[in-house]
């Protein structure tokens, strides 16, 4: 397992977001076989994507 602290940003039309998060990756034979993404503010990210 690999854990990475990240910062990501995006724009979609007039909306924008910028936040921290954590990505967790499971590797097998040097390749990513599973990945989980955790954002710092799930409600804000869902609103950005229109969910």
Biopython code that builds the backbone (N, CA, C, O; Angstrom):
import numpy as np
from Bio.PDB.StructureBuilder import StructureBuilder

atoms = [
    (1, "UNK", "N", (0.848, -1.173, 0.000)),
    (1, "UNK", "CA", (0.000, 0.000, 0.000)),
    (1, "UNK", "C", (0.892, 1.235, 0.000)),
    (1, "UNK", "O", (1.946, 1.276, 0.634)),
    (2, "UNK", "N", (0.433, 2.222, -0.726)),
    (2, "UNK", "CA", (1.111, 3.516, -0.784)),
    (2, "UNK", "C", (0.081, 4.582, -0.449)),
    (2, "UNK", "O", (-1.039, 4.555, -0.959)),
    (3, "UNK", "N", (0.458, 5.516, 0.404)),
    (3, "UNK", "CA", (-0.422, 6.625, 0.769)),
    (3, "UNK", "C", (0.256, 7.917, 0.352)),
    (3, "UNK", "O", (1.426, 8.140, 0.662)),
    (4, "UNK", "N", (-0.487, 8.776, -0.359)),
    (4, "UNK", "CA", (0.068, 10.046, -0.833)),
    (4, "UNK", "C", (-0.837, 11.194, -0.399)),
    (4, "UNK", "O", (-2.041, 11.184, -0.656)),
    (5, "UNK", "N", (-0.243, 12.175, 0.257)),
    (5, "UNK", "CA", (-0.958, 13.409, 0.585)),
    (5, "UNK", "C", (-0.920, 14.291, -0.654)),
    (5, "UNK", "O", (0.152, 14.529, -1.209)),
    (6, "UNK", "N", (-2.076, 14.779, -1.095)),
    (6, "UNK", "CA", (-2.139, 15.521, -2.353)),
    (6, "UNK", "C", (-2.867, 16.847, -2.178)),
    (6, "UNK", "O", (-3.565, 17.065, -1.188)),
    (7, "UNK", "N", (-2.694, 17.716, -3.146)),
    (7, "UNK", "CA", (-3.496, 18.932, -3.280)),
    (7, "UNK", "C", (-3.970, 18.949, -4.725)),
    (7, "UNK", "O", (-3.181, 18.741, -5.646)),
    (8, "UNK", "N", (-5.258, 19.196, -4.922)),
    (8, "UNK", "CA", (-5.771, 19.214, -6.289)),
    (8, "UNK", "C", (-6.682, 20.410, -6.483)),
    (8, "UNK", "O", (-7.255, 20.940, -5.531)),
    (9, "UNK", "N", (-6.805, 20.822, -7.733)),
    (9, "UNK", "CA", (-7.636, 21.974, -8.085)),
    (9, "UNK", "C", (-8.272, 21.718, -9.439)),
    (9, "UNK", "O", (-7.749, 20.956, -10.252)),
    (10, "UNK", "N", (-9.407, 22.363, -9.669)),
    (10, "UNK", "CA", (-10.071, 22.214, -10.953)),
    (10, "UNK", "C", (-11.036, 23.347, -11.216)),
    (10, "UNK", "O", (-11.479, 24.039, -10.299)),
    (11, "UNK", "N", (-11.354, 23.524, -12.488)),
    (11, "UNK", "CA", (-12.353, 24.504, -12.915)),
    (11, "UNK", "C", (-13.359, 23.790, -13.799)),
    (11, "UNK", "O", (-13.002, 22.922, -14.595)),
    (12, "UNK", "N", (-14.613, 24.167, -13.649)),
    (12, "UNK", "CA", (-15.692, 23.602, -14.464)),
    (12, "UNK", "C", (-16.697, 24.720, -14.683)),
    (12, "UNK", "O", (-17.460, 25.062, -13.779)),
    (13, "UNK", "N", (-16.701, 25.289, -15.879)),
    (13, "UNK", "CA", (-17.548, 26.454, -16.133)),
    (13, "UNK", "C", (-17.124, 27.602, -15.237)),
    (13, "UNK", "O", (-15.954, 27.987, -15.233)),
    (14, "UNK", "N", (-18.058, 28.152, -14.479)),
    (14, "UNK", "CA", (-17.743, 29.229, -13.542)),
    (14, "UNK", "C", (-17.330, 28.715, -12.166)),
    (14, "UNK", "O", (-16.931, 29.506, -11.312)),
    (15, "UNK", "N", (-17.417, 27.422, -11.939)),
    (15, "UNK", "CA", (-17.094, 26.842, -10.630)),
    (15, "UNK", "C", (-15.616, 26.470, -10.565)),
    (15, "UNK", "O", (-15.007, 26.109, -11.572)),
    (16, "UNK", "N", (-15.059, 26.564, -9.376)),
    (16, "UNK", "CA", (-13.681, 26.116, -9.162)),
    (16, "UNK", "C", (-13.578, 25.483, -7.781)),
    (16, "UNK", "O", (-14.398, 25.741, -6.900)),
    (17, "UNK", "N", (-12.568, 24.658, -7.612)),
    (17, "UNK", "CA", (-12.299, 24.069, -6.304)),
    (17, "UNK", "C", (-10.805, 23.870, -6.153)),
    (17, "UNK", "O", (-10.074, 23.730, -7.133)),
    (18, "UNK", "N", (-10.373, 23.860, -4.919)),
    (18, "UNK", "CA", (-8.977, 23.652, -4.577)),
    (18, "UNK", "C", (-8.956, 23.089, -3.159)),
    (18, "UNK", "O", (-9.396, 23.752, -2.220)),
    (19, "UNK", "N", (-8.447, 21.865, -3.002)),
    (19, "UNK", "CA", (-8.446, 21.275, -1.663)),
    (19, "UNK", "C", (-7.386, 20.193, -1.537)),
    (19, "UNK", "O", (-6.819, 19.724, -2.524)),
    (20, "UNK", "N", (-7.142, 19.816, -0.303)),
    (20, "UNK", "CA", (-6.209, 18.740, 0.002)),
    (20, "UNK", "C", (-6.954, 17.416, 0.025)),
    (20, "UNK", "O", (-8.179, 17.373, 0.141)),
    (21, "UNK", "N", (-6.200, 16.351, -0.085)),
    (21, "UNK", "CA", (-6.786, 15.023, -0.023)),
    (21, "UNK", "C", (-5.714, 13.976, 0.214)),
    (21, "UNK", "O", (-4.536, 14.293, 0.376)),
    (22, "UNK", "N", (-6.143, 12.733, 0.230)),
    (22, "UNK", "CA", (-5.238, 11.600, 0.411)),
    (22, "UNK", "C", (-5.615, 10.539, -0.620)),
    (22, "UNK", "O", (-6.791, 10.212, -0.774)),
    (23, "UNK", "N", (-4.632, 10.010, -1.315)),
    (23, "UNK", "CA", (-4.830, 8.897, -2.243)),
    (23, "UNK", "C", (-4.163, 7.662, -1.643)),
    (23, "UNK", "O", (-3.033, 7.737, -1.160)),
    (24, "UNK", "N", (-4.853, 6.539, -1.673)),
    (24, "UNK", "CA", (-4.315, 5.270, -1.189)),
    (24, "UNK", "C", (-4.289, 4.312, -2.376)),
    (24, "UNK", "O", (-5.309, 4.093, -3.029)),
    (25, "UNK", "N", (-3.128, 3.749, -2.646)),
    (25, "UNK", "CA", (-2.961, 2.867, -3.799)),
    (25, "UNK", "C", (-2.487, 1.490, -3.342)),
    (25, "UNK", "O", (-1.631, 1.370, -2.466)),
    (26, "UNK", "N", (-3.057, 0.459, -3.951)),
    (26, "UNK", "CA", (-2.573, -0.904, -3.727)),
    (26, "UNK", "C", (-1.841, -1.335, -4.982)),
    (26, "UNK", "O", (-2.379, -1.284, -6.088)),
    (27, "UNK", "N", (-0.612, -1.758, -4.787)),
    (27, "UNK", "CA", (0.241, -2.154, -5.908)),
    (27, "UNK", "C", (0.396, -3.671, -5.951)),
    (27, "UNK", "O", (0.392, -4.347, -4.923)),
    (28, "UNK", "N", (0.531, -4.178, -7.164)),
    (28, "UNK", "CA", (0.834, -5.599, -7.363)),
    (28, "UNK", "C", (1.760, -5.697, -8.560)),
    (28, "UNK", "O", (1.436, -5.207, -9.642)),
    (29, "UNK", "N", (2.893, -6.319, -8.375)),
    (29, "UNK", "CA", (3.888, -6.464, -9.440)),
    (29, "UNK", "C", (4.256, -5.110, -10.045)),
    (29, "UNK", "O", (4.450, -4.996, -11.255)),
    (30, "UNK", "N", (4.350, -4.084, -9.192)),
    (30, "UNK", "CA", (4.766, -2.758, -9.652)),
    (30, "UNK", "C", (3.688, -1.955, -10.358)),
    (30, "UNK", "O", (3.975, -0.892, -10.908)),
    (31, "UNK", "N", (2.444, -2.445, -10.354)),
    (31, "UNK", "CA", (1.347, -1.736, -11.023)),
    (31, "UNK", "C", (0.245, -1.419, -10.020)),
    (31, "UNK", "O", (0.028, -2.161, -9.062)),
    (32, "UNK", "N", (-0.443, -0.315, -10.252)),
    (32, "UNK", "CA", (-1.584, 0.047, -9.416)),
    (32, "UNK", "C", (-2.750, -0.864, -9.784)),
    (32, "UNK", "O", (-3.168, -0.908, -10.942)),
    (33, "UNK", "N", (-3.275, -1.589, -8.799)),
    (33, "UNK", "CA", (-4.414, -2.469, -9.055)),
    (33, "UNK", "C", (-5.696, -1.973, -8.378)),
    (33, "UNK", "O", (-6.796, -2.351, -8.779)),
    (34, "UNK", "N", (-5.554, -1.134, -7.362)),
    (34, "UNK", "CA", (-6.707, -0.505, -6.715)),
    (34, "UNK", "C", (-6.288, 0.873, -6.232)),
    (34, "UNK", "O", (-5.122, 1.117, -5.923)),
    (35, "UNK", "N", (-7.277, 1.777, -6.173)),
    (35, "UNK", "CA", (-6.981, 3.138, -5.734)),
    (35, "UNK", "C", (-8.203, 3.707, -5.042)),
    (35, "UNK", "O", (-9.327, 3.555, -5.522)),
    (36, "UNK", "N", (-7.983, 4.360, -3.918)),
    (36, "UNK", "CA", (-9.048, 5.027, -3.178)),
    (36, "UNK", "C", (-8.663, 6.492, -3.030)),
    (36, "UNK", "O", (-7.524, 6.808, -2.688)),
    (37, "UNK", "N", (-9.614, 7.387, -3.287)),
    (37, "UNK", "CA", (-9.371, 8.829, -3.241)),
    (37, "UNK", "C", (-10.214, 9.431, -2.130)),
    (37, "UNK", "O", (-11.420, 9.193, -2.063)),
    (38, "UNK", "N", (-9.584, 10.208, -1.261)),
    (38, "UNK", "CA", (-10.277, 10.850, -0.152)),
    (38, "UNK", "C", (-10.030, 12.351, -0.228)),
    (38, "UNK", "O", (-8.891, 12.804, -0.108)),
    (39, "UNK", "N", (-11.095, 13.122, -0.426)),
    (39, "UNK", "CA", (-10.945, 14.576, -0.490)),
    (39, "UNK", "C", (-11.134, 15.170, 0.895)),
    (39, "UNK", "O", (-11.776, 14.569, 1.757)),
    (40, "UNK", "N", (-10.570, 16.355, 1.101)),
    (40, "UNK", "CA", (-10.667, 17.041, 2.382)),
    (40, "UNK", "C", (-12.060, 17.555, 2.685)),
    (40, "UNK", "O", (-12.395, 17.777, 3.848)),
    (41, "UNK", "N", (-12.884, 17.749, 1.653)),
    (41, "UNK", "CA", (-14.237, 18.277, 1.844)),
    (41, "UNK", "C", (-15.160, 17.611, 0.831)),
    (41, "UNK", "O", (-15.364, 18.127, -0.268)),
    (42, "UNK", "N", (-15.706, 16.484, 1.200)),
    (42, "UNK", "CA", (-16.528, 15.695, 0.286)),
    (42, "UNK", "C", (-17.761, 16.458, -0.191)),
    (42, "UNK", "O", (-18.140, 16.346, -1.357)),
    (43, "UNK", "N", (-18.390, 17.231, 0.693)),
    (43, "UNK", "CA", (-19.585, 17.992, 0.316)),
    (43, "UNK", "C", (-19.245, 19.018, -0.764)),
    (43, "UNK", "O", (-19.977, 19.148, -1.745)),
    (44, "UNK", "N", (-18.140, 19.749, -0.592)),
    (44, "UNK", "CA", (-17.731, 20.752, -1.586)),
    (44, "UNK", "C", (-17.353, 20.090, -2.909)),
    (44, "UNK", "O", (-17.669, 20.616, -3.976)),
    (45, "UNK", "N", (-16.680, 18.943, -2.847)),
    (45, "UNK", "CA", (-16.310, 18.263, -4.094)),
    (45, "UNK", "C", (-17.548, 17.744, -4.822)),
    (45, "UNK", "O", (-17.640, 17.865, -6.044)),
    (46, "UNK", "N", (-18.494, 17.172, -4.091)),
    (46, "UNK", "CA", (-19.740, 16.718, -4.716)),
    (46, "UNK", "C", (-20.483, 17.884, -5.361)),
    (46, "UNK", "O", (-21.019, 17.743, -6.460)),
    (47, "UNK", "N", (-20.519, 19.033, -4.689)),
    (47, "UNK", "CA", (-21.187, 20.216, -5.250)),
    (47, "UNK", "C", (-20.493, 20.661, -6.534)),
    (47, "UNK", "O", (-21.156, 21.046, -7.497)),
    (48, "UNK", "N", (-19.169, 20.610, -6.551)),
    (48, "UNK", "CA", (-18.408, 20.992, -7.740)),
    (48, "UNK", "C", (-18.775, 20.105, -8.928)),
    (48, "UNK", "O", (-18.947, 20.597, -10.043)),
    (49, "UNK", "N", (-18.894, 18.800, -8.689)),
    (49, "UNK", "CA", (-19.202, 17.851, -9.759)),
    (49, "UNK", "C", (-20.696, 17.745, -10.033)),
    (49, "UNK", "O", (-21.106, 16.987, -10.911)),
    (50, "UNK", "N", (-21.512, 18.486, -9.301)),
    (50, "UNK", "CA", (-22.945, 18.505, -9.566)),
    (50, "UNK", "C", (-23.692, 17.312, -9.004)),
    (50, "UNK", "O", (-24.719, 16.908, -9.549)),
    (51, "UNK", "N", (-23.184, 16.745, -7.917)),
    (51, "UNK", "CA", (-23.835, 15.569, -7.309)),
    (51, "UNK", "C", (-24.682, 15.995, -6.132)),
    (51, "UNK", "O", (-25.309, 15.154, -5.487)),
]
sb = StructureBuilder()
sb.init_structure("model")
sb.init_model(0)
sb.init_chain("A")
sb.init_seg("    ")
for serial, (resi, resn, name, xyz) in enumerate(atoms, 1):
    if name == "N":
        sb.init_residue(resn, " ", resi, " ")
    sb.init_atom(name, np.array(xyz, "f"), 0.0, 1.0, " ", f" {name:<3s}", serial, name[0])
structure = sb.get_structure()
